[in-house]
Amino acid sequence: MFVRIDQIDHPLLAPYRNLRTTNLTRLSGQFIAESRPLVARLLESSLVTESILLDEAFVDEARSWIPDSIPVLVIASPMVRELIGFHFHRGYLACGRRPRFSPPDAVEISNSRSWTGVALIGVQDPENMGSILRTCSALGIQDVFIGPNCVDPFARRVLRVSMGNAFKLNFYDFS
């Protein structure tokens, strides 16, 4: 469902406001995915996509692949920078519902197969975290344990560097 929005203070735009200075993914229950490839991976995942913010220049392209069930908020190109707080040329942003991280004892390990998980402690650099998550996905590692002092695996930069592979992983909180 494509909805044209012309007012910068419209309440539906709230998750996308001032992204340069805000990254409250751990507190808000939401996260932001940037760019068409990440939005596509989010839509392919089991995670909930709450809305997509679309630069009006990409509407025709977007109609061909975004499901009608997803609210698509269309705004004028000049409004994008004003809304999110930085120059953004990729055209697509999506707001997803952040999954709850399970406790470590919730991991399911079958005796009939080998299992490998990754435990992370003190990984504070978003690019490092994104690279680790991308590598986990490439190696078939599904379970990631997030320990103390780690950057949020659903922070915008982490998701971008992980190329959306974080959407496929199971996260466990042992902080």
C-alpha positions as CSV (number, residue, x, y, z in Angstrom):
1,M,0.0,0.0,0.0
2,F,1.7,3.2,-1.2
3,V,0.9,6.3,0.8
4,R,2.1,9.8,-0.2
5,I,3.2,11.9,2.7
6,D,3.9,15.7,2.3
7,Q,4.3,16.8,5.9
8,I,7.7,16.2,7.6
9,D,6.0,16.0,11.0
10,H,3.6,13.2,10.0
11,P,3.5,10.6,12.8
12,L,4.1,7.7,10.4
13,L,7.6,9.1,9.7
14,A,8.6,9.0,13.4
15,P,10.9,5.8,13.1
16,Y,12.9,7.5,10.3
17,R,13.4,10.9,12.0
18,N,17.0,12.1,12.7
19,L,18.7,8.8,12.0
20,R,22.1,10.4,12.0
21,T,21.9,11.2,15.7
22,T,19.6,8.5,16.9
23,N,20.1,4.7,17.1
24,L,17.8,3.5,19.8
25,T,17.2,0.1,18.3
26,R,17.7,-1.7,21.7
27,L,15.2,0.6,23.4
28,S,12.6,1.2,20.7
29,G,11.8,-2.3,19.6
30,Q,12.5,-1.3,16.0
31,F,15.4,-1.1,13.6
32,I,16.1,0.6,10.3
33,A,17.4,-1.2,7.1
34,E,19.0,1.0,4.5
35,S,19.0,0.4,0.7
36,R,17.0,-1.8,-1.7
37,P,19.1,-5.0,-1.1
38,L,18.6,-4.8,2.7
39,V,14.9,-4.0,2.4
40,A,14.6,-7.0,0.1
41,R,16.4,-9.3,2.5
42,L,14.2,-8.0,5.3
43,L,11.1,-8.8,3.3
44,E,12.4,-12.3,2.6
45,S,13.1,-12.9,6.3
46,S,10.8,-14.0,9.0
47,L,11.0,-10.6,10.7
48,V,8.2,-8.1,10.6
49,T,8.5,-5.2,8.3
50,E,6.5,-2.3,9.8
51,S,6.9,0.1,6.9
52,I,9.1,1.2,4.1
53,L,10.2,4.8,3.5
54,L,10.6,5.5,-0.2
55,D,12.1,8.4,-2.1
56,E,9.5,9.3,-4.8
57,A,12.1,8.8,-7.5
58,F,11.9,5.0,-6.8
59,V,8.1,4.5,-6.8
60,D,7.8,2.8,-10.2
61,E,10.6,0.4,-9.5
62,A,9.3,-0.4,-6.0
63,R,5.7,-1.2,-7.2
64,S,7.1,-4.2,-9.0
65,W,8.5,-6.0,-6.0
66,I,7.2,-4.7,-2.7
67,P,4.1,-6.6,-1.5
68,D,0.8,-4.7,-1.2
69,S,0.5,-5.7,2.4
70,I,3.5,-3.5,3.5
71,P,2.8,0.2,4.1
72,V,5.1,2.2,1.8
73,L,5.5,5.8,2.8
74,V,6.5,7.9,-0.2
75,I,8.1,11.3,0.3
76,A,9.6,13.9,-2.0
77,S,13.4,13.7,-2.6
78,P,14.2,17.0,-0.8
79,M,12.3,15.8,2.3
80,V,14.5,12.7,2.7
81,R,17.6,14.5,3.9
82,E,15.5,16.8,6.1
83,L,13.8,13.8,7.7
84,I,16.6,11.4,8.3
85,G,19.4,14.0,8.9
86,F,21.9,13.1,6.2
87,H,22.2,12.9,2.4
88,F,20.8,9.5,1.4
89,H,20.8,8.4,-2.3
90,R,19.8,4.8,-2.0
91,G,16.1,5.6,-2.1
92,Y,14.8,2.8,0.3
93,L,14.6,2.6,4.1
94,A,12.6,0.1,6.0
95,C,11.5,-0.1,9.7
96,G,11.5,-3.6,11.0
97,R,10.3,-5.0,14.4
98,R,13.3,-6.0,16.4
99,P,13.3,-9.6,17.4
100,R,13.6,-10.6,21.1
101,F,16.8,-12.2,21.9
102,S,16.4,-15.6,23.7
103,P,18.3,-16.6,26.8
104,P,21.3,-18.8,26.2
105,D,19.6,-21.9,27.5
106,A,17.0,-21.7,24.8
107,V,19.4,-22.9,22.1
108,E,18.3,-26.2,20.6
109,I,21.2,-28.6,20.0
110,S,20.4,-31.9,18.5
111,N,22.6,-34.9,19.4
112,S,22.3,-36.1,15.8
113,R,24.1,-33.2,14.2
114,S,27.2,-31.1,14.9
115,W,26.5,-27.6,16.2
116,T,28.6,-24.5,16.1
117,G,27.6,-21.2,17.6
118,V,29.5,-17.9,18.1
119,A,29.8,-16.0,21.4
120,L,30.7,-12.3,21.2
121,I,32.0,-10.2,24.1
122,G,33.0,-6.6,23.8
123,V,32.6,-6.2,20.0
124,Q,31.9,-2.5,19.9
125,D,32.8,-1.6,16.3
126,P,29.7,-1.8,14.1
127,E,31.7,-2.8,11.0
128,N,33.4,-5.6,12.9
129,M,30.1,-6.9,14.2
130,G,28.6,-6.7,10.7
131,S,31.5,-8.6,9.2
132,I,31.2,-11.3,11.9
133,L,27.5,-11.7,11.3
134,R,28.0,-11.9,7.6
135,T,30.7,-14.6,8.1
136,C,28.5,-16.6,10.5
137,S,25.8,-16.7,7.8
138,A,28.3,-17.7,5.1
139,L,29.6,-20.6,7.3
140,G,26.1,-21.8,8.2
141,I,26.4,-20.7,11.8
142,Q,22.8,-19.8,13.0
143,D,23.2,-19.1,16.7
144,V,25.0,-16.0,17.9
145,F,25.4,-15.2,21.6
146,I,25.6,-11.5,22.3
147,G,27.5,-10.7,25.5
148,P,28.4,-7.6,27.5
149,N,29.6,-4.4,25.8
150,C,28.6,-5.4,22.3
151,V,27.2,-3.1,19.7
152,D,23.6,-3.8,18.8
153,P,23.5,-6.3,16.0
154,F,20.5,-4.4,14.6
155,A,22.2,-1.0,14.5
156,R,21.9,0.5,11.0
157,R,25.7,0.3,10.2
158,V,25.9,-3.3,11.5
159,L,23.0,-4.3,9.3
160,R,24.5,-2.6,6.3
161,V,27.9,-4.3,6.7
162,S,26.3,-7.6,7.4
163,M,24.4,-7.2,4.1
164,G,21.2,-8.1,5.9
165,N,22.6,-11.5,6.9
166,A,21.7,-10.6,10.5
167,F,18.0,-11.1,9.5
168,K,18.7,-14.9,9.2
169,L,20.5,-15.5,12.5
170,N,19.2,-16.5,15.9
171,F,20.4,-14.2,18.7
172,Y,20.9,-15.1,22.4
173,D,21.6,-12.6,25.1
174,F,24.1,-13.5,27.8
175,S,25.0,-10.0,29.0
